Amino acid sequence: MAVVAKRLAKGNFGTGSAANIYTAPIGSTVLIKAVTICNKLSQAISVTLLFAGTEVIYQHTVKANDTITIPFVDQIIYAGESISGFAGTSGGSNFATYYISGKEVT
């Protein structure tokens, strides 16, 4: 069994509906350790994040020009399951970013 600590995903949230951010590789179990979300707009946004199709953060408000970090997520997804999410705003592109770290166990 190999355990690899790694960045699972980083990028920009889309708007409107959940988009796939990361999919656990075949033959692995993934422990999601931490999530950071950054709002680069001068207005508040709402963020939704799903693990394996289940909302774990639902329409959470992130204040204008603010960053939130959840340091101890400690949730598990299995091979083929995904992390997905979106930010609800009309702020255009590149307004909200995410960084998700964890461990892949194979």
C-alpha positions as CSV (number, residue, x, y, z in Angstrom):
1,M,0.0,0.0,0.0
2,A,1.3,3.4,-1.0
3,V,0.2,6.7,0.6
4,V,1.0,9.8,-1.4
5,A,0.4,13.3,0.0
6,K,-0.5,15.6,-2.9
7,R,-2.3,18.6,-4.3
8,L,-5.6,17.1,-5.5
9,A,-6.8,20.2,-7.3
10,K,-6.3,23.9,-7.9
11,G,-8.0,26.3,-10.3
12,N,-10.9,28.6,-10.8
13,F,-14.5,27.9,-9.9
14,G,-17.1,28.1,-12.7
15,T,-20.6,29.5,-12.2
16,G,-24.1,28.1,-12.5
17,S,-23.6,24.4,-11.9
18,A,-21.1,22.0,-10.4
19,A,-18.1,21.2,-12.6
20,N,-15.7,18.3,-11.9
21,I,-12.5,19.4,-10.1
22,Y,-10.9,16.1,-9.3
23,T,-11.6,12.4,-9.8
24,A,-10.1,9.7,-7.6
25,P,-7.9,7.3,-9.7
26,I,-8.9,3.7,-10.2
27,G,-7.6,1.5,-7.4
28,S,-7.3,4.3,-4.9
29,T,-9.0,5.7,-1.8
30,V,-8.5,9.4,-1.3
31,L,-8.5,11.3,2.0
32,I,-9.3,15.0,1.5
33,K,-7.3,17.0,4.0
34,A,-7.7,20.7,3.4
35,V,-9.6,23.2,1.2
36,T,-8.8,26.8,0.6
37,I,-11.2,29.1,-1.3
38,C,-10.2,32.7,-2.4
39,N,-12.7,35.3,-3.5
40,K,-11.0,38.0,-5.6
41,L,-14.1,40.1,-6.2
42,S,-15.1,43.3,-4.3
43,Q,-18.5,41.6,-3.5
44,A,-19.4,38.5,-1.6
45,I,-19.9,35.2,-3.4
46,S,-21.5,31.9,-2.5
47,V,-19.6,28.6,-3.0
48,T,-20.9,25.0,-3.2
49,L,-18.5,22.1,-3.0
50,L,-19.5,18.4,-3.5
51,F,-17.7,15.2,-2.6
52,A,-19.0,12.1,-4.4
53,G,-22.1,14.0,-5.4
54,T,-22.9,15.1,-1.9
55,E,-22.8,18.8,-0.8
56,V,-20.3,19.3,1.9
57,I,-20.2,23.1,1.5
58,Y,-23.5,24.5,0.3
59,Q,-23.9,28.1,-0.8
60,H,-21.3,29.2,1.8
61,T,-20.7,33.0,1.7
62,V,-17.1,34.1,1.2
63,K,-16.8,37.8,1.9
64,A,-15.4,40.2,-0.7
65,N,-11.6,40.0,-1.1
66,D,-11.4,37.2,1.4
67,T,-9.8,33.7,1.7
68,I,-11.1,30.8,3.8
69,T,-9.2,27.7,4.7
70,I,-10.7,24.5,6.1
71,P,-7.6,22.8,7.5
72,F,-9.1,19.5,8.7
73,V,-11.7,18.3,6.2
74,D,-10.9,14.6,6.7
75,Q,-13.4,13.2,4.2
76,I,-12.9,10.1,2.0
77,I,-13.8,9.5,-1.6
78,Y,-13.3,6.2,-3.5
79,A,-12.0,5.3,-6.9
80,G,-14.0,7.0,-9.6
81,E,-15.8,9.4,-7.3
82,S,-15.3,13.1,-7.8
83,I,-14.9,16.5,-6.1
84,S,-17.0,19.1,-7.9
85,G,-18.1,22.7,-7.2
86,F,-19.1,26.1,-8.3
87,A,-19.4,29.7,-7.2
88,G,-22.7,31.5,-7.5
89,T,-22.1,35.0,-8.9
90,S,-22.1,36.8,-12.2
91,G,-18.5,38.0,-11.7
92,G,-17.1,36.5,-14.9
93,S,-14.2,34.2,-14.9
94,N,-11.2,33.8,-12.6
95,F,-13.0,35.5,-9.7
96,A,-12.8,32.6,-7.2
97,T,-10.1,30.0,-6.8
98,Y,-9.7,26.7,-4.9
99,Y,-6.8,24.7,-3.7
100,I,-7.5,21.2,-2.3
101,S,-4.9,18.8,-0.8
102,G,-5.1,15.3,0.5
103,K,-3.6,11.8,0.3
104,E,-4.1,9.1,-2.3
105,V,-3.9,5.5,-1.0
106,T,-3.3,2.8,-3.6
